Amino acid sequence: MGFRVLFGLVCFVVLRYVKAYNCTECDKSRCLPESTPCPGNWAIDPCGCCRHCARQEWEVCGGNNWELGYCDHRTRCAAVIGTGLVQIPDVGVCKWLPDYSYFVEEDEICPEQHGCYKRTGVCDCYTKNTCIDDFRFSNHDICYKHTDAGYDPVYFEGIEICWNQGCEIRDKRCLCEFGKCRTQYTFKDQQQCKAALAKILCGNITCPEMPQRNCSRDSVASKPYIPPGECCPTIPSFCTCDYDKCKHGCDQHSTKKEMILKGEGVPGKCCDHFKCVPASDTQEKEADLK
């Protein structure tokens, strides 16, 4: 019993250390301004400091105090080279990794967040450790008030339901609206608005030439990172393994996959290499080993 208690205590201490990582004291003034609308979910970094638009596939992530952001549900913040997750404070890239779970309800490295979902007309509220803020309502009272309506209140103005959306440039920022009852916007979405804003702010700025990446067939070039409000990339693109290109199938009924060479997670050596062998041969080998 004593060993189990000691082992549990050690695991708890290790977990707390990993969760805390080396996060410095939160300085909200260093958080980037929120830009709306967000193409994915909103996220808060594992250090519990800054709220940001969750990073999408092939965008950079991680960094010191997770300043480059956290990945959305569909991807994980992976090491640029290798087969595992990024080790902070290194820069990572958001991508699919084999052997890792996705759409996880709980993530121990993330802070506690509370909120509510509406499922079959009923408010389901709880607290969980997560960096992805995908709760639809912040508390039960707000959720309950809108249970019967069936729509988020932002869709209403008076009694009219409005679905207009668009963006305007104001004070050197893109301000986007959704659900407001107006007929015209200068830009239909954030992408158009940001492109126009970049021309205004960066028209006379020449950025250093970025290297062109010719990645191997099993890898892909990441997206250069341009900090919000700046004109030039601070992190160039780099080649990283695309494990979606590594899928190797065999006829499940008559053959089995047999490993030939284990992938290293390095462009050019990303994928495991298999050969398909008759299932009967595999069964005979297993019988011989017994």
Contacts in CASP RR format, 6 or more apart in sequence:
PFRMAT RR
TARGET T0000
AUTHOR 0000-0000-0000
METHOD contacts of the structure
MODEL  1
MGFRVLFGLVCFVVLRYVKAYNCTECDKSRCLPESTPCPGNWAIDPCGCC
RHCARQEWEVCGGNNWELGYCDHRTRCAAVIGTGLVQIPDVGVCKWLPDY
SYFVEEDEICPEQHGCYKRTGVCDCYTKNTCIDDFRFSNHDICYKHTDAG
YDPVYFEGIEICWNQGCEIRDKRCLCEFGKCRTQYTFKDQQQCKAALAKI
LCGNITCPEMPQRNCSRDSVASKPYIPPGECCPTIPSFCTCDYDKCKHGC
DQHSTKKEMILKGEGVPGKCCDHFKCVPASDTQEKEADLK
15 108 0 8 1.000
18 108 0 8 1.000
18 109 0 8 1.000
19 46 0 8 1.000
19 108 0 8 1.000
19 109 0 8 1.000
21 46 0 8 1.000
21 47 0 8 1.000
21 88 0 8 1.000
21 109 0 8 1.000
22 88 0 8 1.000
22 89 0 8 1.000
23 46 0 8 1.000
23 47 0 8 1.000
23 48 0 8 1.000
23 49 0 8 1.000
23 65 0 8 1.000
24 47 0 8 1.000
24 65 0 8 1.000
26 47 0 8 1.000
26 48 0 8 1.000
26 49 0 8 1.000
26 50 0 8 1.000
27 49 0 8 1.000
28 49 0 8 1.000
28 50 0 8 1.000
30 50 0 8 1.000
30 67 0 8 1.000
31 49 0 8 1.000
31 50 0 8 1.000
31 51 0 8 1.000
31 52 0 8 1.000
32 50 0 8 1.000
32 52 0 8 1.000
32 227 0 8 1.000
32 228 0 8 1.000
33 173 0 8 1.000
33 228 0 8 1.000
34 51 0 8 1.000
34 52 0 8 1.000
34 53 0 8 1.000
35 53 0 8 1.000
35 173 0 8 1.000
35 174 0 8 1.000
35 176 0 8 1.000
35 190 0 8 1.000
35 228 0 8 1.000
36 175 0 8 1.000
36 176 0 8 1.000
36 190 0 8 1.000
37 165 0 8 1.000
37 176 0 8 1.000
37 178 0 8 1.000
37 189 0 8 1.000
37 190 0 8 1.000
38 53 0 8 1.000
38 54 0 8 1.000
39 53 0 8 1.000
39 56 0 8 1.000
39 190 0 8 1.000
40 53 0 8 1.000
40 54 0 8 1.000
40 56 0 8 1.000
40 72 0 8 1.000
41 54 0 8 1.000
41 72 0 8 1.000
41 73 0 8 1.000
41 132 0 8 1.000
41 133 0 8 1.000
41 134 0 8 1.000
42 51 0 8 1.000
42 52 0 8 1.000
42 53 0 8 1.000
42 54 0 8 1.000
42 132 0 8 1.000
42 133 0 8 1.000
42 134 0 8 1.000
43 51 0 8 1.000
43 52 0 8 1.000
43 53 0 8 1.000
43 54 0 8 1.000
43 55 0 8 1.000
43 69 0 8 1.000
43 70 0 8 1.000
43 72 0 8 1.000
43 131 0 8 1.000
43 132 0 8 1.000
43 133 0 8 1.000
44 50 0 8 1.000
44 51 0 8 1.000
44 52 0 8 1.000
44 70 0 8 1.000
44 110 0 8 1.000
44 111 0 8 1.000
44 113 0 8 1.000
44 131 0 8 1.000
44 133 0 8 1.000
45 52 0 8 1.000
45 65 0 8 1.000
45 66 0 8 1.000
45 67 0 8 1.000
45 69 0 8 1.000
45 70 0 8 1.000
45 131 0 8 1.000
46 66 0 8 1.000
46 70 0 8 1.000
46 107 0 8 1.000
46 109 0 8 1.000
46 110 0 8 1.000
46 111 0 8 1.000
46 131 0 8 1.000
47 65 0 8 1.000
47 66 0 8 1.000
48 110 0 8 1.000
48 111 0 8 1.000
49 65 0 8 1.000
50 66 0 8 1.000
50 67 0 8 1.000
51 133 0 8 1.000
52 69 0 8 1.000
52 70 0 8 1.000
54 69 0 8 1.000
54 70 0 8 1.000
54 71 0 8 1.000
54 72 0 8 1.000
54 73 0 8 1.000
54 131 0 8 1.000
54 132 0 8 1.000
55 61 0 8 1.000
55 68 0 8 1.000
55 69 0 8 1.000
55 70 0 8 1.000
55 71 0 8 1.000
55 72 0 8 1.000
55 75 0 8 1.000
55 77 0 8 1.000
55 94 0 8 1.000
56 71 0 8 1.000
56 72 0 8 1.000
56 75 0 8 1.000
56 94 0 8 1.000
57 74 0 8 1.000
57 75 0 8 1.000
57 94 0 8 1.000
57 95 0 8 1.000
57 96 0 8 1.000
58 93 0 8 1.000
58 94 0 8 1.000
58 95 0 8 1.000
58 220 0 8 1.000
58 221 0 8 1.000
58 222 0 8 1.000
58 223 0 8 1.000
59 71 0 8 1.000
59 93 0 8 1.000
59 94 0 8 1.000
59 222 0 8 1.000
59 223 0 8 1.000
59 225 0 8 1.000
60 68 0 8 1.000
60 91 0 8 1.000
60 92 0 8 1.000
60 93 0 8 1.000
60 94 0 8 1.000
60 222 0 8 1.000
60 223 0 8 1.000
60 225 0 8 1.000
60 235 0 8 1.000
61 68 0 8 1.000
61 69 0 8 1.000
61 70 0 8 1.000
61 71 0 8 1.000
61 77 0 8 1.000
61 86 0 8 1.000
61 91 0 8 1.000
61 92 0 8 1.000
61 93 0 8 1.000
61 94 0 8 1.000
62 68 0 8 1.000
62 69 0 8 1.000
62 70 0 8 1.000
62 77 0 8 1.000
62 86 0 8 1.000
62 88 0 8 1.000
62 89 0 8 1.000
62 90 0 8 1.000
62 91 0 8 1.000
62 92 0 8 1.000
63 69 0 8 1.000
63 86 0 8 1.000
63 88 0 8 1.000
63 89 0 8 1.000
63 90 0 8 1.000
63 91 0 8 1.000
63 92 0 8 1.000
64 88 0 8 1.000
64 89 0 8 1.000
65 88 0 8 1.000
65 89 0 8 1.000
66 88 0 8 1.000
68 91 0 8 1.000
68 92 0 8 1.000
68 225 0 8 1.000
68 235 0 8 1.000
69 77 0 8 1.000
70 77 0 8 1.000
70 131 0 8 1.000
70 132 0 8 1.000
71 77 0 8 1.000
71 94 0 8 1.000
72 94 0 8 1.000
72 132 0 8 1.000
73 102 0 8 1.000
73 103 0 8 1.000
73 132 0 8 1.000
73 134 0 8 1.000
74 96 0 8 1.000
74 102 0 8 1.000
75 94 0 8 1.000
75 95 0 8 1.000
75 96 0 8 1.000
75 102 0 8 1.000
76 85 0 8 1.000
76 94 0 8 1.000
76 95 0 8 1.000
76 96 0 8 1.000
76 97 0 8 1.000
76 100 0 8 1.000
76 102 0 8 1.000
77 85 0 8 1.000
77 86 0 8 1.000
77 92 0 8 1.000
77 93 0 8 1.000
77 94 0 8 1.000
78 84 0 8 1.000
78 85 0 8 1.000
78 86 0 8 1.000
78 92 0 8 1.000
78 93 0 8 1.000
78 94 0 8 1.000
78 95 0 8 1.000
78 97 0 8 1.000
78 240 0 8 1.000
79 85 0 8 1.000
79 86 0 8 1.000
79 87 0 8 1.000
79 90 0 8 1.000
79 92 0 8 1.000
80 86 0 8 1.000
80 90 0 8 1.000
80 91 0 8 1.000
80 92 0 8 1.000
80 93 0 8 1.000
80 222 0 8 1.000
80 238 0 8 1.000
80 240 0 8 1.000
81 240 0 8 1.000
81 265 0 8 1.000
81 266 0 8 1.000
82 241 0 8 1.000
82 264 0 8 1.000
82 265 0 8 1.000
82 266 0 8 1.000
83 97 0 8 1.000
83 98 0 8 1.000
83 241 0 8 1.000
83 263 0 8 1.000
83 264 0 8 1.000
83 265 0 8 1.000
84 97 0 8 1.000
84 100 0 8 1.000
85 97 0 8 1.000
85 100 0 8 1.000
86 92 0 8 1.000
86 93 0 8 1.000
91 235 0 8 1.000
93 222 0 8 1.000
93 238 0 8 1.000
93 240 0 8 1.000
95 240 0 8 1.000
95 241 0 8 1.000
95 242 0 8 1.000
95 243 0 8 1.000
96 102 0 8 1.000
96 243 0 8 1.000
96 244 0 8 1.000
97 243 0 8 1.000
98 243 0 8 1.000
98 246 0 8 1.000
105 128 0 8 1.000
105 130 0 8 1.000
106 128 0 8 1.000
106 129 0 8 1.000
106 130 0 8 1.000
107 129 0 8 1.000
107 130 0 8 1.000
107 131 0 8 1.000
108 129 0 8 1.000
109 129 0 8 1.000
109 131 0 8 1.000
110 129 0 8 1.000
110 130 0 8 1.000
110 131 0 8 1.000
111 129 0 8 1.000
111 131 0 8 1.000
112 127 0 8 1.000
112 128 0 8 1.000
112 129 0 8 1.000
113 127 0 8 1.000
113 128 0 8 1.000
113 129 0 8 1.000
113 130 0 8 1.000
113 133 0 8 1.000
113 135 0 8 1.000
114 125 0 8 1.000
114 126 0 8 1.000
114 127 0 8 1.000
114 135 0 8 1.000
114 138 0 8 1.000
114 139 0 8 1.000
115 125 0 8 1.000
115 126 0 8 1.000
115 127 0 8 1.000
115 135 0 8 1.000
115 137 0 8 1.000
115 138 0 8 1.000
115 139 0 8 1.000
116 123 0 8 1.000
116 124 0 8 1.000
116 125 0 8 1.000
116 135 0 8 1.000
116 136 0 8 1.000
116 137 0 8 1.000
116 138 0 8 1.000
116 139 0 8 1.000
116 140 0 8 1.000
116 142 0 8 1.000
116 143 0 8 1.000
117 123 0 8 1.000
117 124 0 8 1.000
117 125 0 8 1.000
117 135 0 8 1.000
117 136 0 8 1.000
117 137 0 8 1.000
118 124 0 8 1.000
118 136 0 8 1.000
118 137 0 8 1.000
118 143 0 8 1.000
118 146 0 8 1.000
118 147 0 8 1.000
118 150 0 8 1.000
121 147 0 8 1.000
121 150 0 8 1.000
122 147 0 8 1.000
123 137 0 8 1.000
123 140 0 8 1.000
123 143 0 8 1.000
123 144 0 8 1.000
123 147 0 8 1.000
125 137 0 8 1.000
125 139 0 8 1.000
125 140 0 8 1.000
125 143 0 8 1.000
136 143 0 8 1.000
136 152 0 8 1.000
137 143 0 8 1.000
137 146 0 8 1.000
146 152 0 8 1.000
146 153 0 8 1.000
151 161 0 8 1.000
154 178 0 8 1.000
154 179 0 8 1.000
155 161 0 8 1.000
155 162 0 8 1.000
155 163 0 8 1.000
155 179 0 8 1.000
156 162 0 8 1.000
157 179 0 8 1.000
157 180 0 8 1.000
157 181 0 8 1.000
160 181 0 8 1.000
162 179 0 8 1.000
162 180 0 8 1.000
162 181 0 8 1.000
163 179 0 8 1.000
164 177 0 8 1.000
164 178 0 8 1.000
164 179 0 8 1.000
164 180 0 8 1.000
164 181 0 8 1.000
164 182 0 8 1.000
164 183 0 8 1.000
164 185 0 8 1.000
165 176 0 8 1.000
165 177 0 8 1.000
165 178 0 8 1.000
165 179 0 8 1.000
165 180 0 8 1.000
165 185 0 8 1.000
165 188 0 8 1.000
165 189 0 8 1.000
166 176 0 8 1.000
166 177 0 8 1.000
166 178 0 8 1.000
166 185 0 8 1.000
166 187 0 8 1.000
166 188 0 8 1.000
166 189 0 8 1.000
166 193 0 8 1.000
167 174 0 8 1.000
167 175 0 8 1.000
167 176 0 8 1.000
167 177 0 8 1.000
167 185 0 8 1.000
167 186 0 8 1.000
167 187 0 8 1.000
167 188 0 8 1.000
167 189 0 8 1.000
167 190 0 8 1.000
167 192 0 8 1.000
167 193 0 8 1.000
168 174 0 8 1.000
168 175 0 8 1.000
168 185 0 8 1.000
168 186 0 8 1.000
168 187 0 8 1.000
168 193 0 8 1.000
169 175 0 8 1.000
169 186 0 8 1.000
169 187 0 8 1.000
169 193 0 8 1.000
169 196 0 8 1.000
169 197 0 8 1.000
169 200 0 8 1.000
172 197 0 8 1.000
172 200 0 8 1.000
172 201 0 8 1.000
173 197 0 8 1.000
174 187 0 8 1.000
174 190 0 8 1.000
174 193 0 8 1.000
174 194 0 8 1.000
174 197 0 8 1.000
176 189 0 8 1.000
176 190 0 8 1.000
176 193 0 8 1.000
177 185 0 8 1.000
186 193 0 8 1.000
186 196 0 8 1.000
187 193 0 8 1.000
187 196 0 8 1.000
198 231 0 8 1.000
201 229 0 8 1.000
201 231 0 8 1.000
202 231 0 8 1.000
202 232 0 8 1.000
203 231 0 8 1.000
205 231 0 8 1.000
205 232 0 8 1.000
207 231 0 8 1.000
207 232 0 8 1.000
207 233 0 8 1.000
208 232 0 8 1.000
210 224 0 8 1.000
210 233 0 8 1.000
210 236 0 8 1.000
210 237 0 8 1.000
211 236 0 8 1.000
211 237 0 8 1.000
213 221 0 8 1.000
213 237 0 8 1.000
213 238 0 8 1.000
213 239 0 8 1.000
215 221 0 8 1.000
215 239 0 8 1.000
215 267 0 8 1.000
216 239 0 8 1.000
216 267 0 8 1.000
216 268 0 8 1.000
216 270 0 8 1.000
217 245 0 8 1.000
217 268 0 8 1.000
218 241 0 8 1.000
218 242 0 8 1.000
218 245 0 8 1.000
218 246 0 8 1.000
218 267 0 8 1.000
218 268 0 8 1.000
218 269 0 8 1.000
218 270 0 8 1.000
218 271 0 8 1.000
219 239 0 8 1.000
219 240 0 8 1.000
219 241 0 8 1.000
219 242 0 8 1.000
219 245 0 8 1.000
219 267 0 8 1.000
219 268 0 8 1.000
219 270 0 8 1.000
220 239 0 8 1.000
220 240 0 8 1.000
220 242 0 8 1.000
221 237 0 8 1.000
221 238 0 8 1.000
221 239 0 8 1.000
222 237 0 8 1.000
222 238 0 8 1.000
222 239 0 8 1.000
222 240 0 8 1.000
223 237 0 8 1.000
224 233 0 8 1.000
224 235 0 8 1.000
224 236 0 8 1.000
224 237 0 8 1.000
225 233 0 8 1.000
225 234 0 8 1.000
225 235 0 8 1.000
226 232 0 8 1.000
226 233 0 8 1.000
226 234 0 8 1.000
227 234 0 8 1.000
239 267 0 8 1.000
240 267 0 8 1.000
241 265 0 8 1.000
241 266 0 8 1.000
241 267 0 8 1.000
241 270 0 8 1.000
241 271 0 8 1.000
242 270 0 8 1.000
243 270 0 8 1.000
243 271 0 8 1.000
245 270 0 8 1.000
245 271 0 8 1.000
246 270 0 8 1.000
246 271 0 8 1.000
246 272 0 8 1.000
248 257 0 8 1.000
248 271 0 8 1.000
248 272 0 8 1.000
248 273 0 8 1.000
248 274 0 8 1.000
249 257 0 8 1.000
249 274 0 8 1.000
249 276 0 8 1.000
250 256 0 8 1.000
250 257 0 8 1.000
250 274 0 8 1.000
250 276 0 8 1.000
251 276 0 8 1.000
253 279 0 8 1.000
254 278 0 8 1.000
254 279 0 8 1.000
255 276 0 8 1.000
255 277 0 8 1.000
255 278 0 8 1.000
255 279 0 8 1.000
256 276 0 8 1.000
256 277 0 8 1.000
256 278 0 8 1.000
256 279 0 8 1.000
256 282 0 8 1.000
257 274 0 8 1.000
257 275 0 8 1.000
257 276 0 8 1.000
258 274 0 8 1.000
258 275 0 8 1.000
258 276 0 8 1.000
258 277 0 8 1.000
258 282 0 8 1.000
259 272 0 8 1.000
259 273 0 8 1.000
259 274 0 8 1.000
260 273 0 8 1.000
260 274 0 8 1.000
260 275 0 8 1.000
261 272 0 8 1.000
261 273 0 8 1.000
262 272 0 8 1.000
263 269 0 8 1.000
263 270 0 8 1.000
263 271 0 8 1.000
263 272 0 8 1.000
263 273 0 8 1.000
264 270 0 8 1.000
END
